[in-house]
Amino acid sequence: MDFGIKDSIVAIITIDKSVVSSNTIPVFYASSEEHKERLALLIAKVTMGMVHDLENGSYVVVRH
């Protein structure tokens, strides 16, 4: 039996072009704050994940 919670990062959404893309986690670059928020929401809906604000201009979508 598995008693632990397995968290997995589904995506990173940011406006900051200096965020380096990862080999394992997709990074989506938004053109504006509104676009970033909408993109994060849509990715979370599709993947059944949760959006978390990293407070550095980036969102991360995590599946709990």
Beta strands, then each sheet from edge to edge (+ up, - down):
strand 1: 8-14
strand 2: 27-29
strand 3: 50-53
strand 4: 58-63
sheet 1: 2+ 1+ 4- 3+
end
